[in-house]
């Protein structure tokens, strides 16, 4: 297997555009790629454009009638009436919706193929991570579920076990639903408590179908969870499960909307903790999946201050060239940001924090702590199914 990393990128993914005022502003993708380039990471990785996913590939997860519906509203957005989740406030129809969505899906599928075939050890598609799309409907800004499609391609190609870890602030419901009854796929999602946030799923009691008990893992975090608690939860749940499951490939989703500045949620995580999560997941890919790692983007609606820095750190970690948090942001990129958005860009790759968390095994469980209660609920729900002590 060759080493190195690929960045899956086609400038045309920025056509995934729900229109003015929608939180999912495609400028966040363009600005991320410009920051990747400003740090020279495009020279430390292979930058490759995958082909749009075709009907047969999309059909690995999505129903034929749904794909047809996306094609129809793509050609005639005015005809979208909310059926199949298309033409809603969250997912307004736009011209070329099918083509842009299929292109993003194609990048994730191509990244999965490259990792599986040994063409690269790591692949990153930060335009992907559209984890809410269901087999027969759009949801939560997501039309085609590229994460689920990449996993389905890996299974089709012969991967025996795929682990999926989702650190987006919203529950990875579409991926969980796609593999609810498949014991070959372990889905782990850390997210804000579903009582308070879309999509309202992701309770610790959701643990997989009858023939796949323990294959779905959900950590429902209390609002206000900051760096220490977020990383404590990640480390208290993920590595033990990966060690027990022994995935052939690790797929991760890195939604940046856990950030304290994100307008759509209520956690208090920093870019520094998001970087620390990428570092940990990279290490776990090597420890438990022979280094095979496909990393995806996801949510993130602080499109200037947060998303580009977080995902550039992700690319840098995958490239084996991590950026020091204290590194200054290149001035050329700051000028690009102002020209595109008329906003002032951040000056450093850090929020000024050095994330510290207490290890679950050594510090013990605090029954009065809401974060510890959430972790304990998850461990009790799923660890025994993997032969682990809760």
C-alpha positions as CSV (number, residue, x, y, z in Angstrom):
1,X,0.0,0.0,0.0
2,X,1.3,3.5,-0.9
3,X,1.4,6.1,1.8
4,X,0.5,9.8,1.6
5,X,-2.8,11.5,1.3
6,X,-5.2,12.6,-1.3
7,X,-7.4,15.6,-1.2
8,X,-10.6,15.0,-3.2
9,X,-11.4,18.3,-4.8
10,X,-13.2,19.7,-7.8
11,X,-14.0,23.5,-7.8
12,X,-17.4,22.6,-9.2
13,X,-18.5,21.3,-5.7
14,X,-19.2,24.9,-4.9
15,X,-22.2,24.6,-7.1
16,X,-23.9,22.8,-4.1
17,X,-25.6,26.1,-3.3
18,X,-29.0,26.4,-1.6
19,X,-29.1,30.1,-2.3
20,X,-28.6,33.5,-0.5
21,X,-29.1,33.4,3.2
22,X,-28.9,29.7,3.6
23,X,-26.4,28.6,6.3
24,X,-24.7,26.1,4.0
25,X,-22.8,28.8,2.1
26,X,-20.4,27.1,-0.4
27,X,-17.9,29.9,0.2
28,X,-16.8,27.8,3.1
29,X,-15.5,25.1,0.7
30,X,-13.7,27.5,-1.6
31,X,-12.1,29.3,1.4
32,X,-10.9,26.0,2.8
33,X,-9.2,25.0,-0.4
34,X,-7.6,28.4,-0.7
35,X,-6.2,28.0,2.8
36,X,-5.0,24.5,2.1
37,X,-3.2,26.0,-0.9
38,X,-1.8,28.9,1.1
39,X,-0.1,26.5,3.5
40,X,1.3,24.5,0.5
41,X,-0.7,21.4,1.4
42,X,-1.7,20.9,-2.2
43,X,2.0,20.2,-2.8
44,X,2.2,17.7,0.2
45,X,-0.8,15.7,-1.1
46,X,-2.3,14.5,-4.3
47,X,-5.3,16.8,-5.3
48,X,-7.6,14.6,-7.3
49,X,-11.1,15.2,-8.8
50,X,-13.4,12.2,-8.7
51,X,-16.1,11.7,-11.2
52,X,-19.8,12.4,-10.2
53,X,-21.5,9.3,-8.8
54,X,-23.6,7.6,-11.4
55,X,-27.0,6.1,-10.9
56,X,-25.7,2.6,-10.0
57,X,-23.4,4.1,-7.4
58,X,-26.0,6.3,-5.9
59,X,-28.3,3.2,-5.8
60,X,-26.0,1.6,-3.3
61,X,-27.8,3.6,-0.7
62,X,-30.6,5.7,-2.3
63,X,-33.9,4.5,-3.8
64,X,-34.3,4.8,-7.6
65,X,-37.5,6.9,-7.2
66,X,-35.7,9.4,-5.0
67,X,-32.8,9.7,-7.4
68,X,-35.3,10.4,-10.2
69,X,-37.0,13.0,-8.0
70,X,-33.7,14.8,-7.4
71,X,-33.1,14.8,-11.2
72,X,-36.5,16.3,-11.8
73,X,-36.2,19.2,-9.3
74,X,-32.7,19.8,-10.5
75,X,-34.1,20.4,-14.0
76,X,-37.1,22.3,-12.7
77,X,-36.6,23.7,-9.2
78,X,-39.9,25.6,-9.3
79,X,-41.7,22.2,-9.4
80,X,-40.3,21.1,-6.0
81,X,-43.2,20.8,-3.5
82,X,-41.5,19.4,-0.5
83,X,-42.0,15.8,-1.4
84,X,-38.9,13.6,-0.9
85,X,-37.6,16.5,1.4
86,X,-36.9,18.6,-1.7
87,X,-38.0,22.2,-1.9
88,X,-38.1,22.6,1.9
89,X,-36.6,25.5,4.0
90,X,-33.6,23.2,4.9
91,X,-33.2,21.8,1.4
92,X,-34.4,24.3,-1.2
93,X,-34.3,23.1,-4.8
94,X,-31.8,24.7,-7.1
95,X,-30.7,24.3,-10.7
96,X,-28.1,21.5,-11.1
97,X,-28.9,20.1,-7.6
98,X,-28.4,16.5,-8.8
99,X,-25.2,17.2,-10.6
100,X,-23.6,19.1,-7.7
101,X,-24.8,16.5,-5.1
102,X,-23.6,13.6,-7.3
103,X,-20.2,15.3,-7.7
104,X,-19.7,15.6,-3.9
105,X,-20.8,11.9,-3.5
106,X,-18.4,11.0,-6.3
107,X,-15.5,12.5,-4.4
108,X,-16.2,10.5,-1.3
109,X,-16.6,7.3,-3.3
110,X,-13.4,7.9,-5.2
111,X,-11.6,8.6,-2.0
112,X,-12.9,5.3,-0.6
113,X,-11.8,3.5,-3.7
114,X,-8.3,5.0,-3.6
115,X,-7.8,4.0,0.1
116,X,-9.2,0.5,-0.5
117,X,-7.0,-0.1,-3.6
118,X,-3.9,1.1,-1.8
119,X,-3.4,4.1,-4.0
120,X,-3.2,6.3,-1.0
121,X,-3.3,5.7,2.8
122,X,-5.6,8.7,3.6
123,X,-8.2,10.5,1.6
124,X,-10.0,13.7,2.6
125,X,-13.2,15.1,1.1
126,X,-14.1,18.1,3.2
127,X,-17.0,18.9,0.8
128,X,-18.6,15.7,1.9
129,X,-20.0,14.4,5.2
130,X,-23.6,15.0,4.2
131,X,-24.8,12.6,6.8
132,X,-28.5,13.4,7.1
133,X,-29.7,12.3,3.7
134,X,-31.9,9.2,3.9
135,X,-32.3,6.5,1.3
136,X,-35.5,8.1,0.1
137,X,-35.3,11.7,1.1
138,X,-33.2,14.8,1.6
139,X,-32.8,16.2,5.1
140,X,-30.7,18.7,7.0
141,X,-29.0,20.4,4.0
142,X,-28.0,16.9,2.6
143,X,-29.2,15.5,-0.7
144,X,-27.1,12.4,-1.3
145,X,-25.4,10.8,1.7
146,X,-21.8,10.6,0.5
147,X,-20.6,9.1,3.8
148,X,-23.0,6.2,3.5
149,X,-22.2,5.8,-0.2
150,X,-18.5,5.6,0.5
151,X,-19.1,3.0,3.2
152,X,-21.4,1.0,0.9
153,X,-18.7,1.1,-1.8
154,X,-16.1,-0.2,0.6
155,X,-18.4,-3.1,1.6
156,X,-19.1,-3.8,-2.1
157,X,-15.3,-3.9,-2.7
158,X,-14.7,-6.5,-0.1
159,X,-14.1,-4.6,3.2
160,X,-15.1,-6.9,6.0
161,X,-15.7,-4.2,8.6
162,X,-16.0,-0.4,8.4
163,X,-16.1,1.9,11.3
164,X,-17.6,5.3,11.0
165,X,-16.9,8.0,13.6
166,X,-19.0,11.3,13.4
167,X,-18.0,14.3,15.5
168,X,-20.5,16.7,13.9
169,X,-22.7,18.5,16.4
170,X,-25.8,16.9,14.8
171,X,-26.5,13.2,15.0
172,X,-25.2,11.2,12.0
173,X,-28.7,9.8,11.5
174,X,-28.6,9.0,7.8
175,X,-25.5,6.9,8.1
176,X,-26.9,5.1,11.1
177,X,-30.1,4.4,9.3
178,X,-28.4,3.1,6.2
179,X,-26.5,0.4,8.2
180,X,-28.9,-0.1,11.1
181,X,-29.1,-3.9,10.4
182,X,-25.6,-4.4,9.1
183,X,-23.1,-5.8,11.7
184,X,-20.2,-5.1,9.3
185,X,-20.6,-1.3,10.0
186,X,-20.0,0.3,13.3
187,X,-21.4,3.9,13.5
188,X,-20.3,6.1,16.3
189,X,-21.8,9.6,16.7
190,X,-20.9,12.2,19.3
191,X,-23.5,15.1,19.1
192,X,-25.5,17.5,21.1
193,X,-28.4,15.9,23.0
194,X,-31.3,15.1,20.6
195,X,-33.8,16.7,23.0
196,X,-32.3,20.0,22.0
197,X,-31.2,19.8,18.4
198,X,-32.0,18.5,14.9
199,X,-32.6,15.7,13.9
200,X,-33.9,14.6,17.3
201,X,-32.3,11.2,17.1
202,X,-29.1,9.7,18.5
203,X,-30.1,8.6,22.0
204,X,-27.8,6.2,23.7
205,X,-30.5,3.5,23.6
206,X,-30.2,3.5,19.7
207,X,-27.8,0.6,19.4
208,X,-28.5,-1.2,16.1
209,X,-31.0,-3.6,14.6
210,X,-31.8,-7.1,16.0
211,X,-29.0,-8.7,13.9
212,X,-26.5,-5.9,14.5
213,X,-26.8,-5.2,18.2
214,X,-24.1,-2.8,19.4
215,X,-23.3,-1.6,15.8
216,X,-24.8,1.9,16.5
217,X,-23.2,4.0,19.2
218,X,-24.5,7.4,20.3
219,X,-23.1,9.9,22.8
220,X,-25.6,12.6,23.5
221,X,-23.7,15.5,24.9
222,X,-25.2,18.2,27.2
223,X,-25.4,21.7,25.8
224,X,-22.4,23.9,26.6
225,X,-20.0,21.0,26.5
226,X,-16.5,22.5,25.9
227,X,-13.2,21.2,24.8
228,X,-12.4,19.1,27.9
229,X,-15.7,17.3,28.1
230,X,-15.9,16.8,24.3
231,X,-12.5,15.2,24.1
232,X,-13.1,13.2,27.3
233,X,-16.2,11.7,25.7
234,X,-14.4,11.0,22.4
235,X,-11.5,9.2,24.2
236,X,-13.8,7.4,26.6
237,X,-15.9,5.7,23.9
238,X,-14.1,5.5,20.5
239,X,-10.7,3.8,21.0
240,X,-12.0,0.8,23.0
241,X,-14.8,0.2,20.5
242,X,-12.4,0.4,17.6
243,X,-10.0,-2.0,19.3
244,X,-12.8,-4.5,19.8
245,X,-14.3,-4.1,16.3
246,X,-11.0,-4.1,14.3
247,X,-12.2,-2.1,11.3
248,X,-10.7,-2.8,7.9
249,X,-11.2,1.0,7.1
250,X,-12.0,4.0,9.3
251,X,-14.3,6.6,7.9
252,X,-14.7,9.9,9.9
253,X,-16.9,12.9,9.6
254,X,-15.6,16.2,10.9
255,X,-18.5,18.6,11.1
256,X,-17.1,21.9,12.5
257,X,-20.4,23.0,14.0
258,X,-19.4,21.9,17.5
259,X,-17.6,25.3,17.6
260,X,-18.6,27.8,20.2
261,X,-19.2,30.4,17.4
262,X,-21.4,28.2,15.3
263,X,-24.9,29.8,14.9
264,X,-26.9,26.6,14.7
265,X,-26.0,24.7,17.9
266,X,-25.0,25.0,21.5
267,X,-21.6,23.3,22.2
268,X,-18.5,25.3,23.1
269,X,-15.7,23.6,21.3
270,X,-12.7,25.4,19.8
271,X,-10.7,24.9,16.6
272,X,-7.9,23.6,18.9
273,X,-10.1,20.8,20.2
274,X,-11.3,20.0,16.6
275,X,-7.7,19.8,15.6
276,X,-7.0,17.5,18.5
277,X,-9.9,15.2,17.4
278,X,-8.4,15.0,13.9
279,X,-5.0,14.0,15.4
280,X,-6.6,11.3,17.6
281,X,-8.7,9.9,14.8
282,X,-5.6,9.8,12.5
283,X,-3.7,7.9,15.2
284,X,-6.6,5.5,15.7
285,X,-6.8,4.8,11.9
286,X,-3.2,3.6,12.2
287,X,-3.7,1.7,15.5
288,X,-6.9,-0.1,14.4
289,X,-7.3,0.0,10.6
290,X,-3.8,-0.3,9.2
291,X,-3.9,3.4,8.5
292,X,-6.7,3.2,6.0
293,X,-8.6,6.5,6.6
294,X,-11.3,8.4,4.7
295,X,-12.0,11.8,6.3
296,X,-15.0,13.9,5.4
297,X,-16.3,17.4,6.2
298,X,-19.8,18.0,7.3
299,X,-21.6,20.8,9.1
300,X,-20.1,24.1,10.0
301,X,-21.7,27.5,9.6
302,X,-19.1,29.9,10.9
303,X,-17.8,30.0,7.4
304,X,-14.9,32.4,7.7
305,X,-13.6,32.1,11.3
306,X,-14.0,28.3,11.9
307,X,-14.6,26.0,8.9
308,X,-11.5,26.8,6.8
309,X,-9.1,26.5,9.7
310,X,-10.6,23.3,11.1
311,X,-10.6,21.5,7.8
312,X,-7.2,22.8,6.8
313,X,-5.9,21.3,10.1
314,X,-7.6,18.1,9.0
315,X,-5.9,18.0,5.6
316,X,-2.6,18.8,7.3
317,X,-2.9,16.0,9.7
318,X,-3.8,13.6,6.9
319,X,-0.8,14.8,4.9
320,X,1.6,14.1,7.8
321,X,2.4,17.8,7.9
322,X,0.4,19.1,10.9
323,X,0.2,22.9,11.3
324,X,1.2,24.3,14.6
325,X,-1.9,25.9,16.2
326,X,0.1,29.1,16.8
327,X,1.0,29.4,13.1
328,X,-0.1,32.7,11.6
329,X,-2.7,32.5,8.9
330,X,-1.1,33.5,5.5
331,X,-1.8,37.1,4.6
332,X,-2.7,36.2,1.1
333,X,-5.5,34.1,2.4
334,X,-6.8,36.8,4.6
335,X,-7.0,39.1,1.6
336,X,-8.9,36.4,-0.3
337,X,-11.4,36.2,2.5
338,X,-12.0,39.9,2.6
339,X,-12.4,40.0,-1.2
340,X,-14.9,37.2,-1.1
341,X,-16.9,38.1,2.0
342,X,-15.9,41.5,3.2
343,X,-15.2,39.9,6.6
344,X,-11.9,40.1,8.5
345,X,-10.2,36.7,8.7
346,X,-8.6,35.2,11.8
347,X,-4.9,35.8,12.2
348,X,-3.8,32.5,13.7
349,X,-4.7,28.8,13.3
350,X,-5.7,28.7,17.0
351,X,-8.4,30.0,19.2
352,X,-5.8,30.4,21.9
353,X,-6.7,27.2,23.8
354,X,-4.6,24.2,24.6
355,X,-7.2,21.4,25.0
356,X,-6.9,19.3,28.2
357,X,-9.2,16.5,29.1
358,X,-9.4,14.0,31.9
359,X,-8.9,10.4,30.9
360,X,-11.9,8.2,31.7
361,X,-10.0,5.2,32.9
362,X,-7.7,7.1,35.3
363,X,-9.9,9.9,36.6
364,X,-13.1,7.8,37.3
365,X,-16.8,8.5,36.8
366,X,-18.4,11.6,38.5
367,X,-22.1,10.8,39.0
368,X,-22.8,14.5,39.5
369,X,-21.3,15.5,36.1
370,X,-23.7,15.7,33.1
371,X,-21.0,14.9,30.7
372,X,-20.0,11.8,32.6
373,X,-23.6,10.7,32.8
374,X,-23.8,10.9,29.0
375,X,-20.6,8.9,28.6
376,X,-21.8,6.3,31.1
377,X,-25.1,5.9,29.4
378,X,-23.4,5.1,26.1
379,X,-20.9,2.7,27.6
380,X,-23.7,0.8,29.4
381,X,-25.8,0.7,26.3
382,X,-23.2,-0.8,23.8
383,X,-20.0,-1.9,25.5
384,X,-21.3,-5.3,26.6
385,X,-22.3,-6.1,23.0
386,X,-18.6,-5.9,22.2
387,X,-17.4,-7.9,25.1
388,X,-16.3,-4.7,27.0
389,X,-16.9,-3.7,30.5
390,X,-19.2,-0.7,30.7
